[in-house]
């Protein structure tokens, strides 16, 4: 899978994605990314990519032409029609389900906005998905872009090793993950739950499921409305 990230600050993208699990996946050829500098495509001799908004108002708006030409340079190299994601607070809230959906693509273009926004005409022409990582405003789309790339990359086969497997992570079955423990057995007078030391894998699995249910009810009860709950799960939670 390849990610094309249209940005005014490619160094922000490269500094994050070149490290840790994602960096190793790039080295192994499991995924690749290219931070495309939108300024390289402006026709302005001063590398200007923004201008005042029609109708007045504060701030500047990113112009359509350099964004479109940057997008076109990526789209030409993609294998067929390519989904283009615009990172914006006005978009659909990003989720694990959306990460899995994006991971089915061979190519993905992500557009990072800046200033007061982007000329609506280019958005109408190139964008297929509007994605938000939360109900707040950032100075630009670079941080949301690397969040999306990280989450999507982990869904690509081979990116995670067996030790890093995400099969039991939060949101995989609509619930939060159960608590985790490691050595030492006692720390600050807090002991590891005895069930985890029992060696009884069936009992451990049951305990983890219960803890996942209880934690979700405590911290994210909204998830229980759409989670896949068995009759046994409902009994744990005293659901009718």
TACOR-V530085 format. One record per backbone hydrogen bond with DSSP energy under -1.0 kcal/mol. CO is the residue of the C=O (numbers start at 1). NH is the residue of the N-H. E is the energy in kcal/mol with one decimal. If there is no record, write none. Layout:
# TACOR-V530085
CO	NH	E
CO	NH	E
This chain:
# TACOR-V530085
1	32	-1.9
2	108	-2.0
3	34	-2.1
4	110	-3.1
5	36	-2.6
6	112	-2.6
7	38	-2.5
9	12	-1.4
10	14	-2.4
11	15	-2.2
13	17	-2.6
14	18	-1.2
16	19	-1.3
19	23	-2.5
20	24	-2.2
21	25	-2.2
22	26	-2.0
23	27	-2.1
24	28	-1.9
25	30	-2.4
26	29	-1.2
32	3	-2.4
34	5	-2.8
36	7	-2.6
37	40	-1.5
38	41	-1.9
39	42	-1.2
44	47	-2.0
49	63	-2.8
51	61	-3.0
53	56	-1.6
60	116	-2.9
61	51	-2.0
62	119	-2.3
64	68	-3.0
65	69	-2.5
66	70	-2.0
67	71	-2.7
68	72	-2.9
69	73	-1.8
70	74	-1.3
71	75	-3.1
72	76	-2.1
78	80	-1.4
83	109	-2.5
84	128	-2.5
84	129	-2.2
85	111	-3.3
86	131	-2.3
88	91	-1.9
92	132	-2.8
95	99	-2.0
96	100	-2.2
97	101	-1.9
98	102	-2.7
99	103	-1.9
101	104	-1.3
102	105	-2.0
106	2	-2.3
108	4	-2.8
109	85	-3.5
110	6	-3.1
111	87	-2.0
113	141	-1.8
114	117	-1.5
117	62	-2.8
119	122	-1.0
119	123	-1.2
120	124	-2.4
121	125	-1.1
122	126	-2.1
123	127	-2.0
129	86	-2.7
130	92	-2.7
131	88	-2.5
132	94	-3.2
134	136	-1.9
141	145	-2.0
142	146	-2.2
143	147	-1.9
144	148	-2.3
145	149	-2.6
146	150	-2.4
147	151	-2.5
148	152	-2.7
149	153	-2.7
150	154	-1.6
152	155	-1.6
153	156	-1.6
156	159	-2.1
162	165	-1.1
166	169	-1.4
169	172	-1.7
175	171	-3.9
185	192	-2.1
187	190	-1.9
190	187	-2.4
193	196	-1.7
194	197	-1.8
195	198	-1.1
199	201	-1.1
200	204	-2.4
201	205	-2.5
202	206	-2.2
203	207	-2.6
204	208	-2.6
205	209	-2.2
206	210	-2.4
207	211	-2.7
208	212	-2.4
209	213	-2.2
210	214	-2.9
211	215	-2.8
212	216	-2.0
213	217	-2.3
214	218	-2.1
215	219	-2.9
216	220	-1.9
220	223	-2.0
221	224	-1.0
222	225	-1.0
223	226	-1.3
223	227	-1.2
227	229	-1.2
230	234	-2.3
231	235	-1.7
232	236	-2.1
233	237	-1.9
234	239	-3.4
235	238	-1.0
